[in-house]
Amino acid sequence: MQVLKKVLVTLVMAASIAVVSSSAFAEPKGEAAVKEAIENTLAGIKAAQTAVKGGDLSGASQDILKAAQASKEFRFEITERQRQKATDVLKAARKSIEAGDIAAGEAGLDSALKSFTEMKAKYDLTH
């Protein structure tokens, strides 16, 4: 009976340590949302560039709007000001495309893509 108790106590302790350590090493839920937001932003910008090259200006405008909305969820303190500026560039690119100024819209999209790619790289380095 003594041996059984010792084995049982050992198993319970091992199980509790495994439960505690697995939750300690789990990725925080907030990080997944931030990663998804930056990925959605980059995908939206690339989709808008493709739509502009294909001549679908209304589709490009919608893609830019979705990318700008996704960028709001990308919260990383180190790049917050850069994110605000890049989102403003996206909005300006959308206005240019809606006004028919394709060259300015494409330049804005290129600039925003570069900026968001830099932010993703900074985020990836620290996480």
VOBA-1610 file (N, C-alpha, C; in pm, whole numbers, padded with zeros to 5 digits, always signed):
BEGIN
Met+00083-00119+00000Met+00000+00000+00000Met+00087+00126+00000Gln+00196+00121+00075Gln+00288+00235+00081Gln+00346+00266-00057Val+00384+00162-00127Val+00444+00179-00260Val+00340+00237-00356Leu+00217+00191-00346Leu+00111+00241-00432Leu+00085+00390-00408Lys+00087+00431-00282Lys+00068+00572-00249Lys+00182+00657-00306Lys+00304+00609-00293Lys+00419+00683-00344Lys+00413+00697-00497Val+00374+00589-00563Val+00363+00593-00709Val+00252+00689-00750Leu+00140+00683-00680Leu+00027+00770-00711Leu+00062+00917-00689Val+00128+00948-00578Val+00170+01086-00551Val+00269+01133-00657Thr+00360+01049-00696Thr+00459+01085-00798Thr+00390+01113-00932Leu+00295+01031-00969Leu+00222+01053-01093Leu+00141+01182-01090Val+00077+01211-00979Val-00002+01334-00967Val+00089+01456-00976Met+00202+01450-00911Met+00296+01563-00916Met+00353+01582-01057Ala+00385+01474-01122Ala+00438+01483-01259Ala+00333+01541-01353Ala+00209+01499-01336Ala+00101+01551-01420Ala+00079+01700-01395Ser+00084+01742-01270Ser+00063+01885-01241Ser+00178+01969-01295Ile+00298+01918-01289Ile+00413+01992-01345Ile+00398+02004-01497Ala+00353+01897-01560Ala+00335+01900-01706Ala+00227+02001-01745Val+00120+02009-01669Val+00013+02103-01698Val+00062+02246-01680Val+00132+02273-01573Val+00181+02408-01547Val+00284+02450-01651Ser+00375+02361-01686Ser+00479+02398-01781Ser+00424+02416-01922Ser+00323+02339-01961Ser+00269+02355-02096Ser+00195+02488-02110Ser+00127+02533-02006Ser+00061+02662-02015Ser+00161+02777-02007Ala+00272+02754-01942Ala+00374+02858-01935Ala+00443+02879-02069Phe+00453+02773-02148Phe+00519+02784-02277Phe+00423+02810-02392Ala+00297+02818-02364Ala+00198+02843-02469Ala+00212+02986-02520Glu+00188+03004-02648Glu+00196+03138-02709Glu+00076+03221-02663Pro+00101+03345-02621Pro-00011+03430-02580Pro-00110+03452-02695Lys-00236+03459-02661Lys-00340+03475-02763Lys-00326+03608-02836Gly-00278+03710-02770Gly-00264+03841-02831Gly-00163+03842-02945Glu-00058+03764-02933Glu+00043+03759-03037Glu-00013+03701-03166Ala-00098+03602-03155Ala-00157+03542-03274Ala-00244+03644-03347Ala-00318+03725-03273Ala-00403+03827-03335Ala-00319+03933-03405Val-00207+03971-03344Val-00119+04072-03404Val-00056+04017-03532Lys-00011+03893-03528Lys+00048+03832-03648Lys-00055+03820-03760Glu-00175+03782-03725Glu-00282+03771-03825Glu-00313+03908-03886Ala-00313+04012-03803Ala-00343+04146-03851Ala-00239+04194-03953Ile-00112+04173-03924Ile-00010+04221-04018Ile-00012+04138-04146Glu-00039+04008-04134Glu-00049+03923-04253Glu-00168+03966-04339Asn-00281+03995-04276Asn-00399+04041-04351Asn-00374+04175-04418Thr-00302+04262-04350Thr-00270+04393-04407Thr-00183+04377-04532Leu-00078+04298-04520Leu+00011+04276-04635Leu-00063+04209-04750Ala-00148+04112-04718Ala-00225+04043-04823Ala-00321+04140-04891Gly-00382+04229-04815Gly-00473+04327-04873Gly-00403+04424-04966Ile-00285+04468-04927Ile-00208+04559-05012Ile-00168+04489-05142Lys-00122+04366-05131Lys-00082+04291-05251Lys-00202+04266-05343Ala-00317+04237-05283Ala-00438+04217-05363Ala-00479+04346-05433Ala-00463+04458-05365Ala-00495+04587-05426Ala-00401+04617-05543Gln-00274+04586-05526Gln-00178+04607-05636Gln-00216+04522-05757Thr-00254+04400-05732Thr-00295+04311-05841Thr-00420+04364-05910Ala-00515+04413-05830Ala-00640+04467-05886Ala-00613+04591-05971Val-00523+04677-05925Val-00489+04798-06001Val-00426+04759-06134Lys-00334+04664-06131Lys-00269+04621-06256Lys-00369+04556-06350Gly-00472+04493-06293Gly-00575+04431-06374Gly-00683+04527-06419Gly-00679+04651-06370Gly-00776+04752-06411Gly-00902+04756-06326Asp-00908+04677-06219Asp-01025+04675-06131Asp-01007+04777-06019Leu-01039+04902-06049Leu-01015+05009-05952Leu-01109+05002-05832Ser-01234+04963-05853Ser-01326+04953-05739Ser-01285+04836-05648Gly-01238+04729-05707Gly-01189+04617-05627Gly-01064+04654-05550Ala-00977+04732-05614Ala-00856+04778-05547Ala-00891+04868-05430Ser-00989+04954-05449Ser-01033+05043-05342Ser-01083+04963-05222Gln-01159+04857-05248Gln-01210+04772-05140Gln-01096+04696-05071Asp-00999+04650-05148Asp-00885+04580-05090Asp-00803+04673-05001Ile-00786+04797-05044Ile-00713+04894-04963Ile-00788+04922-04834Leu-00919+04935-04844Leu-01001+04958-04724Leu-00987+04843-04626Lys-00990+04719-04675Lys-00973+04602-04588Lys-00834+04600-04525Ala-00733+04635-04603Ala-00597+04638-04549Ala-00582+04744-04441Ala-00643+04861-04463Ala-00637+04967-04362Ala-00710+04925-04235Gln-00821+04856-04249Gln-00894+04807-04132Gln-00811+04704-04056Ala-00747+04614-04128Ala-00664+04511-04064Ala-00545+04574-03994Ser-00492+04682-04049Ser-00374+04745-03989Ser-00405+04803-03851Lys-00531+04833-03826Lys-00569+04888-03695Lys-00547+04786-03584Glu-00552+04658-03618Glu-00534+04552-03519Glu-00387+04521-03493Phe-00299+04574-03578Phe-00155+04550-03561Phe-00104+04651-03458Arg-00101+04608-03334Arg-00057+04695-03224Arg+00077+04645-03172Phe+00180+04721-03204Phe+00315+04690-03157Phe+00380+04824-03126Glu+00408+04846-03001Glu+00448+04978-02953Glu+00567+05037-03029Ile+00662+04955-03063Ile+00783+05005-03131Ile+00751+05067-03266Thr+00651+05014-03335Thr+00620+05060-03470Thr+00488+05137-03479Glu+00434+05179-03368Glu+00300+05241-03369Glu+00295+05366-03458Arg+00391+05455-03446Arg+00390+05577-03527Arg+00408+05544-03676Gln+00494+05449-03704Gln+00515+05407-03843Gln+00386+05346-03899Arg+00313+05271-03817Arg+00187+05211-03860Arg+00085+05319-03894Gln+00079+05423-03812Gln-00014+05532-03837Gln+00018+05602-03969Lys+00145+05628-03992Lys+00186+05693-04117Lys+00157+05604-04238Ala+00186+05475-04225Ala+00163+05383-04337Ala+00013+05370-04365Thr-00069+05371-04262Thr-00213+05365-04282Thr-00262+05492-04351Asp-00204+05606-04316Asp-00239+05731-04384Asp-00200+05724-04532Val-00087+05663-04562Val-00044+05646-04700Val-00143+05556-04775Leu-00191+05450-04708Leu-00292+05363-04769Leu-00418+05441-04801Lys-00463+05523-04708Lys-00585+05602-04730Lys-00566+05699-04847Ala-00448+05760-04854Ala-00420+05853-04965Ala-00416+05777-05098Ala-00360+05656-05097Ala-00356+05576-05219Ala-00498+05540-05263Arg-00582+05511-05169Arg-00722+05479-05202Arg-00791+05599-05265Lys-00770+05717-05207Lys-00831+05838-05262Lys-00779+05865-05404Ser-00650+05843-05424Ser-00592+05864-05557Ser-00652+05769-05659Ile-00667+05645-05621Ile-00724+05546-05713Ile-00869+05579-05744Glu-00944+05619-05642Glu-01084+05655-05665Glu-01096+05779-05753Ala-00995+05868-05746Ala-00996+05988-05828Ala-00943+05961-05969Gly-00891+05839-05991Gly-00841+05804-06123Gly-00693+05826-06142Asp-00622+05866-06038Asp-00478+05888-06046Asp-00406+05757-06013Ile-00393+05673-06112Ile-00339+05538-06094Ile-00193+05542-06049Ala-00115+05630-06109Ala+00029+05636-06076Ala+00050+05670-05928Ala-00023+05768-05878Ala-00009+05806-05737Ala-00058+05694-05646Gly-00165+05627-05687Gly-00217+05515-05610Gly-00118+05400-05602Glu-00057+05366-05715Glu+00042+05259-05716Glu+00165+05294-05632Ala+00207+05421-05640Ala+00322+05464-05559Ala+00289+05455-05410Gly+00169+05493-05373Gly+00127+05484-05234Gly+00121+05340-05186Leu+00069+05253-05270Leu+00064+05111-05234Leu+00204+05052-05217Asp+00295+05089-05307Asp+00433+05041-05295Asp+00497+05089-05165Ser+00475+05216-05134Ser+00531+05274-05011Ser+00472+05207-04887Ala+00342+05185-04887Ala+00276+05122-04772Ala+00323+04977-04757Leu+00336+04906-04868Leu+00383+04767-04861Leu+00522+04760-04802Lys+00609+04850-04845Lys+00745+04852-04793Lys+00744+04881-04643Ser+00664+04977-04603Ser+00659+05016-04462Ser+00603+04904-04374Phe+00494+04841-04417Phe+00436+04733-04339Phe+00528+04610-04336Thr+00601+04588-04443Thr+00697+04477-04446Thr+00808+04502-04344Glu+00855+04626-04335Glu+00956+04661-04235Glu+00902+04641-04094Met+00778+04681-04071Met+00718+04664-03938Met+00706+04517-03901Lys+00668+04434-03999Lys+00657+04290-03974Lys+00793+04233-03937Ala+00897+04278-04006Ala+01032+04230-03977Ala+01074+04269-03835Lys+01042+04391-03794Lys+01075+04435-03658Lys+00997+04352-03556Tyr+00872+04326-03585Tyr+00790+04246-03494Tyr+00843+04104-03484Asp+00878+04046-03598Asp+00927+03909-03600Asp+01060+03895-03524Leu+01143+03998-03528Leu+01270+03994-03455Leu+01252+03988-03304Thr+01146+04051-03256Thr+01127+04057-03111Thr+01031+03951-03058His+00970+03874-03146His+00876+03772-03099His+00911+03637-03150
//
